[in-house]
Amino acid sequence: MKTGEGKTLTATMPVYLNALAGKGVHVVTVNEYLSGRDATEMGELYNWLGLTVGLNTHDLSSEEKQAAYNADITYSTNSELGFDYLRDNMVVYKQQMVQRPLNYAIVDEVDSILIDEARTPLIISGGAEKSTGLYIRADRFVKTLKEEDDYKIDWPTKTVALTENGIRKAEKIFGLKNLYDTENTALTHHLDQALRANYIMLKDIDYMVQDGEVLIVDQFTGRAMEGRRFSDGLHQAIEAKEGVEIQDENATMATITYQNFFRMYNKLAGMTGTAKTEEEEFREIYNMEVISIPTNKPVIRVDSPDILYPTLDAKFKR
C-alpha cells in the first residue's frame, strides 16, 4: 500500500485479531515518534475493544519495559526490540527478562527494516582495554599523508589503504623494519581505523560532534543515535580525529542481526509501499508472500517519473 492509503489504520485488523490470543503483538516502527503517535491514536480503538496497549521506548526502566511487553499490543522500534532481546539473554534471573516469547510482529516500512537493514548487527558492548596514546599517534601520522601518493580510497566499497609509499613512511615514523610483521598487528589496526576515520567517515554525514561527544548519525533516518558507538576502535579513531576525549574501547558481549531476530517470531507480517521489487527476497529469507492491496477508489494522485541528475550541480541548477 502506497503512502497515504491508510497502512496505519488497516494494520489495526490483523493486530486486533492476533492480539486476541493473549500472546502479545509487536507493532514495529522505524522511530520512536511514530511508535508514540500510533500507540496514542490507535490505542483508543484497541482500548475500546478491550485490549491493553504498551509503548516501549529506550528510556524506560526494566519494570516499565515489562509492563509494556505484557500489554496485549506493544508499539516499539526495531532496534529497541532487538536490544531488549539481547539484554534479556544477558540477565541472571528469569524474572529480570522484559520480553515474552516472540509471537507476532507487524512491521511498518517492512522493506526498510527487513531488507535494507537486514545485515545491520545490533551489538551490546562492555569495557575493554585502554590504548588512547596509540589512537592519537596513528591519527597524527595519517593526517600528514597525501591522497594517491600515500593512500588510496575506493568509494564504492568505502575502503582506504596505504600505498607502498605510505607503508614506507609509516615504517620510518614508527621505527619498524616491516609494518606488517605479526607483532605490529595492533599498530596496523589503529592505522587502518585512523585512515577510515579521517578520509572515509564524513562529519555531519556519518557522525556529528555535540557537547564534546561523537554521535553516530543513522544512515536510514538521519537522526543522532544516542548511546551507540562504532565498534572495533573506529569510534575512538574518530574521537582522536575530532580532538575530543577518547573513551575506553569496548568488547562485544552480545550481537544479533535484524534478519536473525525477526525470523524468531512465530508469525511475521509487514506493510510498505515499495515491497513488490523485493518479493523474491521476502519469500526466500522470511517465507513471506508480498500482496499488492488495490485502492477502494481510483488513485487521483499523479506520480511523475523520476528525474535523474548526473551531478549535484546539475540538480541545483534546474
DONUTOR-797797 format. One record per residue (C-alpha): residue number from 1; residue in three letters; z, x, y. Coordinates in steps of 0.05 Angstrom, whole numbers, plus 32768, in hexadecimal, padded with zeros to 4 digits. Layout:
<rofis>
@seq:NUM, type:ALA, pz:Z, px:X, py:Y
...
</rofis>
This chain:
<rofis>
@seq:1, type:MET, pz:8000, px:8000, py:8000
@seq:2, type:LYS, pz:7FEB, px:801D, py:8043
@seq:3, type:THR, pz:8017, px:8026, py:8080
@seq:4, type:GLY, pz:802D, px:7FE4, py:809F
@seq:5, type:GLU, pz:801F, px:7FBA, py:8061
@seq:6, type:GLY, pz:8068, px:7FAF, py:8051
@seq:7, type:LYS, pz:807F, px:7FE2, py:801D
@seq:8, type:THR, pz:80C8, px:7FDE, py:8033
@seq:9, type:LEU, pz:80CA, px:7F93, py:802A
@seq:10, type:THR, pz:80A1, px:7F91, py:7FEA
@seq:11, type:ALA, pz:80D0, px:7FC4, py:7FCA
@seq:12, type:THR, pz:8109, px:7F92, py:7FCE
@seq:13, type:MET, pz:80ED, px:7F6D, py:7F92
@seq:14, type:PRO, pz:80ED, px:7FA6, py:7F5E
@seq:15, type:VAL, pz:812E, px:7FC1, py:7F7D
@seq:16, type:TYR, pz:8152, px:7F7E, py:7F75
@seq:17, type:LEU, pz:8136, px:7F72, py:7F2F
@seq:18, type:ASN, pz:814D, px:7FB7, py:7F15
@seq:19, type:ALA, pz:8190, px:7FB3, py:7F39
@seq:20, type:LEU, pz:81A3, px:7F74, py:7F12
@seq:21, type:ALA, pz:81B1, px:7FA0, py:7ED4
@seq:22, type:GLY, pz:81EB, px:7FC0, py:7EFA
@seq:23, type:LYS, pz:81D6, px:8008, py:7EE8
@seq:24, type:GLY, pz:81C3, px:801C, py:7F2F
@seq:25, type:VAL, pz:8182, px:8021, py:7F56
@seq:26, type:HIS, pz:8171, px:805B, py:7F84
@seq:27, type:VAL, pz:8142, px:804E, py:7FBE
@seq:28, type:VAL, pz:8128, px:8092, py:7FD3
@seq:29, type:THR, pz:810F, px:80A1, py:801A
@seq:30, type:VAL, pz:80F6, px:80E2, py:803B
@seq:31, type:ASN, pz:812C, px:80E5, py:8070
@seq:32, type:GLU, pz:8171, px:80C8, py:8080
@seq:33, type:TYR, pz:8159, px:809F, py:80BB
@seq:34, type:LEU, pz:812D, px:8076, py:808D
@seq:35, type:SER, pz:8165, px:8070, py:8059
@seq:36, type:GLY, pz:8195, px:8056, py:808E
@seq:37, type:ARG, pz:8161, px:8026, py:80AC
@seq:38, type:ASP, pz:814C, px:8008, py:806A
@seq:39, type:ALA, pz:8193, px:8003, py:804F
@seq:40, type:THR, pz:81A7, px:7FDC, py:808D
@seq:41, type:GLU, pz:816A, px:7FAF, py:8092
@seq:42, type:MET, pz:815E, px:7FA1, py:8048
@seq:43, type:GLY, pz:81A9, px:7FA3, py:803A
@seq:44, type:GLU, pz:81B0, px:7F5F, py:805A
@seq:45, type:LEU, pz:8181, px:7F42, py:8025
@seq:46, type:TYR, pz:81A4, px:7F64, py:7FEB
@seq:47, type:ASN, pz:81E9, px:7F4F, py:8003
@seq:48, type:TRP, pz:81D1, px:7F07, py:8009
@seq:49, type:LEU, pz:81B8, px:7F0D, py:7FC1
@seq:50, type:GLY, pz:81FD, px:7F24, py:7FAB
@seq:51, type:LEU, pz:81F0, px:7F6F, py:7FA3
@seq:52, type:THR, pz:8212, px:7FAB, py:7FC3
@seq:53, type:VAL, pz:81ED, px:7FE1, py:7FEA
@seq:54, type:GLY, pz:8202, px:802A, py:7FF3
@seq:55, type:LEU, pz:81E7, px:805E, py:8023
@seq:56, type:ASN, pz:81EB, px:80A7, py:800C
@seq:57, type:THR, pz:81E7, px:80DC, py:8043
@seq:58, type:HIS, pz:81F5, px:8126, py:8043
@seq:59, type:ASP, pz:8236, px:8121, py:806C
@seq:60, type:LEU, pz:825D, px:80F3, py:803D
@seq:61, type:SER, pz:829A, px:8109, py:8016
@seq:62, type:SER, pz:829B, px:8106, py:7FC9
@seq:63, type:GLU, pz:82C1, px:80C4, py:7FCA
@seq:64, type:GLU, pz:828F, px:80A5, py:7FFB
@seq:65, type:LYS, pz:8255, px:80BE, py:7FD1
@seq:66, type:GLN, pz:8274, px:80A0, py:7F92
@seq:67, type:ALA, pz:827A, px:805D, py:7FB6
@seq:68, type:ALA, pz:8231, px:8062, py:7FCE
@seq:69, type:TYR, pz:8218, px:8072, py:7F87
@seq:70, type:ASN, pz:8243, px:803B, py:7F67
@seq:71, type:ALA, pz:8220, px:8006, py:7F92
@seq:72, type:ASP, pz:81EA, px:7FDD, py:7F71
@seq:73, type:ILE, pz:81B6, px:7FFB, py:7F9F
@seq:74, type:THR, pz:81BB, px:8041, py:7FBE
@seq:75, type:TYR, pz:818F, px:805A, py:7FF7
@seq:76, type:SER, pz:8189, px:80A6, py:7FFB
@seq:77, type:THR, pz:8158, px:80DF, py:8009
@seq:78, type:ASN, pz:8137, px:8105, py:7FD0
@seq:79, type:SER, pz:815A, px:8146, py:7FE2
@seq:80, type:GLU, pz:81A0, px:8127, py:7FE4
@seq:81, type:LEU, pz:8196, px:8107, py:7FA0
@seq:82, type:GLY, pz:8181, px:814A, py:7F83
@seq:83, type:PHE, pz:81BA, px:8171, py:7FA2
@seq:84, type:ASP, pz:81EE, px:813D, py:7F8B
@seq:85, type:TYR, pz:81D2, px:8144, py:7F45
@seq:86, type:LEU, pz:81DA, px:8190, py:7F48
@seq:87, type:ARG, pz:8220, px:818B, py:7F65
@seq:88, type:ASP, pz:8234, px:8159, py:7F2E
@seq:89, type:ASN, pz:821F, px:818D, py:7EFA
@seq:90, type:MET, pz:824E, px:81C0, py:7F1A
@seq:91, type:VAL, pz:828E, px:8197, py:7F1D
@seq:92, type:VAL, pz:82C7, px:81A4, py:7EEC
@seq:93, type:TYR, pz:82DD, px:815C, py:7EDE
@seq:94, type:LYS, pz:82B2, px:8120, py:7ECF
@seq:95, type:GLN, pz:82D6, px:80F5, py:7F02
@seq:96, type:GLN, pz:82BF, px:8125, py:7F39
@seq:97, type:MET, pz:8276, px:8112, py:7F2C
@seq:98, type:VAL, pz:8258, px:80E4, py:7F60
@seq:99, type:GLN, pz:8218, px:80CB, py:7F3D
@seq:100, type:ARG, pz:8212, px:8099, py:7F05
@seq:101, type:PRO, pz:81DD, px:80A5, py:7ECF
@seq:102, type:LEU, pz:8198, px:80A4, py:7EEF
@seq:103, type:ASN, pz:817C, px:805F, py:7EE2
@seq:104, type:TYR, pz:8145, px:8048, py:7F11
@seq:105, type:ALA, pz:8126, px:8067, py:7F4F
@seq:106, type:ILE, pz:80F2, px:804B, py:7F7E
@seq:107, type:VAL, pz:80D6, px:8082, py:7FAB
@seq:108, type:ASP, pz:80BA, px:8074, py:7FF1
@seq:109, type:GLU, pz:807E, px:80A2, py:8002
@seq:110, type:VAL, pz:807D, px:80B2, py:7FB7
@seq:111, type:ASP, pz:8042, px:80E3, py:7FBB
@seq:112, type:SER, pz:8065, px:810D, py:7FF0
@seq:113, type:ILE, pz:80A4, px:8114, py:7FC6
@seq:114, type:LEU, pz:808A, px:8116, py:7F7F
@seq:115, type:ILE, pz:8049, px:813C, py:7F8A
@seq:116, type:ASP, pz:804B, px:8163, py:7FCB
@seq:117, type:GLU, pz:8094, px:817A, py:7FC2
@seq:118, type:ALA, pz:8094, px:8178, py:7F76
@seq:119, type:ARG, pz:809F, px:81C3, py:7F6D
@seq:120, type:THR, pz:80CF, px:81CC, py:7FA7
@seq:121, type:PRO, pz:810F, px:81E6, py:7F87
@seq:122, type:LEU, pz:8152, px:81CA, py:7F9C
@seq:123, type:ILE, pz:8183, px:8204, py:7F9B
@seq:124, type:ILE, pz:81CF, px:8207, py:7FA1
@seq:125, type:SER, pz:81E7, px:824D, py:7FB2
@seq:126, type:GLY, pz:8229, px:8272, py:7FB1
@seq:127, type:GLY, pz:8240, px:82B3, py:7FD1
@seq:128, type:ALA, pz:8223, px:82F6, py:7FBB
@seq:129, type:GLU, pz:8223, px:833E, py:7FD3
@seq:130, type:LYS, pz:821C, px:8353, py:801C
@seq:131, type:SER, pz:81E6, px:8384, py:8031
@seq:132, type:THR, pz:81DF, px:8379, py:807C
@seq:133, type:GLY, pz:81CE, px:83C2, py:808C
@seq:134, type:LEU, pz:8191, px:83C3, py:805F
@seq:135, type:TYR, pz:8175, px:8384, py:807F
@seq:136, type:ILE, pz:817B, px:83A2, py:80C4
@seq:137, type:ARG, pz:815B, px:83E4, py:80AF
@seq:138, type:ALA, pz:8122, px:83C1, py:808B
@seq:139, type:ASP, pz:8117, px:8394, py:80C8
@seq:140, type:ARG, pz:8115, px:83CE, py:80F9
@seq:141, type:PHE, pz:80E3, px:83F2, py:80CD
@seq:142, type:VAL, pz:80B1, px:83B8, py:80C3
@seq:143, type:LYS, pz:80B2, px:83AA, py:810E
@seq:144, type:THR, pz:8091, px:83EE, py:8119
@seq:145, type:LEU, pz:8056, px:83DF, py:80EA
@seq:146, type:LYS, pz:8010, px:83CB, py:80FF
@seq:147, type:GLU, pz:7FE7, px:8395, py:80DC
@seq:148, type:GLU, pz:7FAC, px:83AE, py:80B2
@seq:149, type:ASP, pz:7FC3, px:83F7, py:80B9
@seq:150, type:ASP, pz:8008, px:83EF, py:809A
@seq:151, type:TYR, pz:8009, px:83A9, py:807B
@seq:152, type:LYS, pz:7FD9, px:8372, py:806A
@seq:153, type:ILE, pz:7FE4, px:8326, py:806C
@seq:154, type:ASP, pz:7FC3, px:82F3, py:803E
@seq:155, type:TRP, pz:7FCE, px:82B2, py:8064
@seq:156, type:PRO, pz:7FB4, px:8281, py:802E
@seq:157, type:THR, pz:7FEB, px:8299, py:7FFE
@seq:158, type:LYS, pz:801C, px:82AC, py:8036
@seq:159, type:THR, pz:8027, px:82F2, py:8019
@seq:160, type:VAL, pz:802D, px:8335, py:803C
@seq:161, type:ALA, pz:802C, px:837B, py:801E
@seq:162, type:LEU, pz:8030, px:83C3, py:8036
@seq:163, type:THR, pz:7FF0, px:83EC, py:8035
@seq:164, type:GLU, pz:7FEE, px:8434, py:801C
@seq:165, type:ASN, pz:7FFA, px:844A, py:8063
@seq:166, type:GLY, pz:8036, px:841C, py:806A
@seq:167, type:ILE, pz:8053, px:8435, py:8028
@seq:168, type:ARG, pz:804E, px:847D, py:8040
@seq:169, type:LYS, pz:8071, px:846A, py:8081
@seq:170, type:ALA, pz:80A9, px:8448, py:805A
@seq:171, type:GLU, pz:80B3, px:8485, py:802D
@seq:172, type:LYS, pz:80B7, px:84B2, py:806A
@seq:173, type:ILE, pz:80E8, px:8486, py:8091
@seq:174, type:PHE, pz:8116, px:8479, py:8056
@seq:175, type:GLY, pz:810F, px:84C0, py:8039
@seq:176, type:LEU, pz:80F2, px:84AD, py:7FF6
@seq:177, type:LYS, pz:80C1, px:84CE, py:7FC7
@seq:178, type:ASN, pz:80A8, px:848C, py:7FA9
@seq:179, type:LEU, pz:80B8, px:8449, py:7FCA
@seq:180, type:TYR, pz:80AC, px:8424, py:7F88
@seq:181, type:ASP, pz:80DB, px:844C, py:7F5C
@seq:182, type:THR, pz:810B, px:841F, py:7F36
@seq:183, type:GLU, pz:8148, px:8438, py:7F5D
@seq:184, type:ASN, pz:8126, px:841F, py:7F9E
@seq:185, type:THR, pz:811E, px:83D7, py:7F86
@seq:186, type:ALA, pz:8152, px:83BC, py:7FB7
@seq:187, type:LEU, pz:8130, px:83DF, py:7FF2
@seq:188, type:THR, pz:80EA, px:83C6, py:7FDF
@seq:189, type:HIS, pz:8105, px:837F, py:7FD9
@seq:190, type:HIS, pz:8124, px:8384, py:801F
@seq:191, type:LEU, pz:80E3, px:83A0, py:803B
@seq:192, type:ASP, pz:80BB, px:8368, py:801B
@seq:193, type:GLN, pz:80E9, px:8333, py:8039
@seq:194, type:ALA, pz:80E9, px:8355, py:807D
@seq:195, type:LEU, pz:809D, px:8354, py:807D
@seq:196, type:ARG, pz:809C, px:830A, py:806B
@seq:197, type:ALA, pz:80D1, px:82FA, py:80A0
@seq:198, type:ASN, pz:80AC, px:831F, py:80D7
@seq:199, type:TYR, pz:8063, px:8310, py:80C8
@seq:200, type:ILE, pz:8060, px:82D1, py:809D
@seq:201, type:MET, pz:809B, px:82A6, py:80B2
@seq:202, type:LEU, pz:808C, px:8289, py:80F6
@seq:203, type:LYS, pz:80C3, px:8276, py:8127
@seq:204, type:ASP, pz:80C5, px:822B, py:813A
@seq:205, type:ILE, pz:8094, px:821C, py:8100
@seq:206, type:ASP, pz:80B7, px:8236, py:80C1
@seq:207, type:TYR, pz:80FC, px:823D, py:80E0
@seq:208, type:MET, pz:8120, px:8236, py:8123
@seq:209, type:VAL, pz:815B, px:825A, py:8143
@seq:210, type:GLN, pz:8192, px:822D, py:815E
@seq:211, type:ASP, pz:81D7, px:8244, py:8176
@seq:212, type:GLY, pz:81CF, px:8288, py:8156
@seq:213, type:GLU, pz:81BB, px:826B, py:8113
@seq:214, type:VAL, pz:8179, px:826B, py:80EE
@seq:215, type:LEU, pz:8167, px:8224, py:80D6
@seq:216, type:ILE, pz:812F, px:8214, py:80A6
@seq:217, type:VAL, pz:80FA, px:81E3, py:80BF
@seq:218, type:ASP, pz:80E5, px:81B2, py:8088
@seq:219, type:GLN, pz:809A, px:81BA, py:8081
@seq:220, type:PHE, pz:8093, px:8171, py:806B
@seq:221, type:THR, pz:80BD, px:814F, py:80A1
@seq:222, type:GLY, pz:80C0, px:8182, py:80DA
@seq:223, type:ARG, pz:810C, px:817A, py:80DD
@seq:224, type:ALA, pz:8141, px:81B1, py:80DC
@seq:225, type:MET, pz:8162, px:81B6, py:8098
@seq:226, type:GLU, pz:81AD, px:81BF, py:80A7
@seq:227, type:GLY, pz:81D3, px:81E8, py:8075
@seq:228, type:ARG, pz:8195, px:8200, py:804F
@seq:229, type:ARG, pz:8182, px:8249, py:804A
@seq:230, type:PHE, pz:8145, px:826F, py:8030
@seq:231, type:SER, pz:8154, px:8291, py:7FEE
@seq:232, type:ASP, pz:814B, px:82D7, py:7FD4
@seq:233, type:GLY, pz:8160, px:82FA, py:8015
@seq:234, type:LEU, pz:8129, px:82DC, py:8040
@seq:235, type:HIS, pz:815B, px:82B7, py:806C
@seq:236, type:GLN, pz:8181, px:82F7, py:807A
@seq:237, type:ALA, pz:8140, px:831B, py:808A
@seq:238, type:ILE, pz:812F, px:82E5, py:80BE
@seq:239, type:GLU, pz:8176, px:82EB, py:80DB
@seq:240, type:ALA, pz:816A, px:8336, py:80E3
@seq:241, type:LYS, pz:8126, px:8328, py:8103
@seq:242, type:GLU, pz:8145, px:82F8, py:8136
@seq:243, type:GLY, pz:8182, px:8323, py:8144
@seq:244, type:VAL, pz:81B5, px:82EF, py:8130
@seq:245, type:GLU, pz:81F2, px:82FA, py:8103
@seq:246, type:ILE, pz:81DC, px:8309, py:80BC
@seq:247, type:GLN, pz:8202, px:82DD, py:808B
@seq:248, type:ASP, pz:8214, px:82F1, py:8044
@seq:249, type:GLU, pz:81DF, px:82EC, py:800E
@seq:250, type:ASN, pz:81E3, px:82B3, py:7FDC
@seq:251, type:ALA, pz:81DA, px:82B0, py:7F91
@seq:252, type:THR, pz:81B9, px:8273, py:7F70
@seq:253, type:MET, pz:81ED, px:8249, py:7F4A
@seq:254, type:ALA, pz:81C4, px:820B, py:7F3B
@seq:255, type:THR, pz:817B, px:81F7, py:7F44
@seq:256, type:ILE, pz:814B, px:81C0, py:7F32
@seq:257, type:THR, pz:8106, px:81A9, py:7F4A
@seq:258, type:TYR, pz:80F7, px:8162, py:7F61
@seq:259, type:GLN, pz:80C5, px:815C, py:7F28
@seq:260, type:ASN, pz:80FB, px:8169, py:7EF3
@seq:261, type:PHE, pz:8130, px:8140, py:7F18
@seq:262, type:PHE, pz:8108, px:80FF, py:7F20
@seq:263, type:ARG, pz:80EF, px:8102, py:7ED8
@seq:264, type:MET, pz:8137, px:80F8, py:7EC1
@seq:265, type:TYR, pz:8139, px:80AF, py:7EDA
@seq:266, type:ASN, pz:8132, px:8079, py:7EA5
@seq:267, type:LYS, pz:80FE, px:8057, py:7ED1
@seq:268, type:LEU, pz:80D9, px:8073, py:7F0D
@seq:269, type:ALA, pz:80AE, px:804F, py:7F40
@seq:270, type:GLY, pz:8094, px:805C, py:7F85
@seq:271, type:MET, pz:8069, px:8044, py:7FBF
@seq:272, type:THR, pz:803A, px:8065, py:7FF0
@seq:273, type:GLY, pz:7FF8, px:805B, py:8013
@seq:274, type:THR, pz:7FD7, px:8099, py:7FF6
@seq:275, type:ALA, pz:7FE5, px:809D, py:7FAB
@seq:276, type:LYS, pz:7FA1, px:808C, py:7F8F
@seq:277, type:THR, pz:7F86, px:80D3, py:7F99
@seq:278, type:GLU, pz:7FC0, px:80EF, py:7F6F
@seq:279, type:GLU, pz:7FBA, px:80BA, py:7F38
@seq:280, type:GLU, pz:7FAF, px:80EE, py:7F01
@seq:281, type:GLU, pz:7FEC, px:8118, py:7F15
@seq:282, type:PHE, pz:8019, px:80DB, py:7F15
@seq:283, type:ARG, pz:8002, px:80C7, py:7ED0
@seq:284, type:GLU, pz:8005, px:810D, py:7EB0
@seq:285, type:ILE, pz:8046, px:8125, py:7ED0
@seq:286, type:TYR, pz:8070, px:80E6, py:7ED8
@seq:287, type:ASN, pz:804D, px:80B4, py:7EAA
@seq:288, type:MET, pz:8044, px:8086, py:7EE6
@seq:289, type:GLU, pz:8009, px:8058, py:7EF2
@seq:290, type:VAL, pz:7FEC, px:8051, py:7F39
@seq:291, type:ILE, pz:7FDA, px:8009, py:7F4E
@seq:292, type:SER, pz:7FBA, px:7FF7, py:7F91
@seq:293, type:ILE, pz:7FD8, px:7FB7, py:7FAE
@seq:294, type:PRO, pz:7FA5, px:7F8E, py:7FD5
@seq:295, type:THR, pz:7FB9, px:7F6E, py:8017
@seq:296, type:ASN, pz:7FC6, px:7F24, py:801A
@seq:297, type:LYS, pz:7F94, px:7F1D, py:8054
@seq:298, type:PRO, pz:7F58, px:7F4A, py:8064
@seq:299, type:VAL, pz:7F6A, px:7F89, py:808B
@seq:300, type:ILE, pz:7F58, px:7F84, py:80D4
@seq:301, type:ARG, pz:7F6B, px:7FCB, py:80E5
@seq:302, type:VAL, pz:7F30, px:7FFA, py:80F0
@seq:303, type:ASP, pz:7F39, px:803C, py:80CA
@seq:304, type:SER, pz:7F0C, px:806F, py:80EC
@seq:305, type:PRO, pz:7EF3, px:80AB, py:80C5
@seq:306, type:ASP, pz:7F19, px:80ED, py:80CC
@seq:307, type:ILE, pz:7F02, px:811E, py:8101
@seq:308, type:LEU, pz:7F05, px:8166, py:80EB
@seq:309, type:TYR, pz:7F08, px:81A1, py:811C
@seq:310, type:PRO, pz:7EF7, px:81E8, py:8107
@seq:311, type:THR, pz:7F28, px:8206, py:8139
@seq:312, type:LEU, pz:7F65, px:81F2, py:8162
@seq:313, type:ASP, pz:7F3E, px:81FE, py:81A2
@seq:314, type:ALA, pz:7F08, px:81CD, py:818D
@seq:315, type:LYS, pz:7F3E, px:8198, py:817F
@seq:316, type:PHE, pz:7F5D, px:819D, py:81C4
@seq:317, type:LYS, pz:7F1A, px:81A1, py:81E9
@seq:318, type:ARG, pz:7F05, px:815D, py:81CD
</rofis>
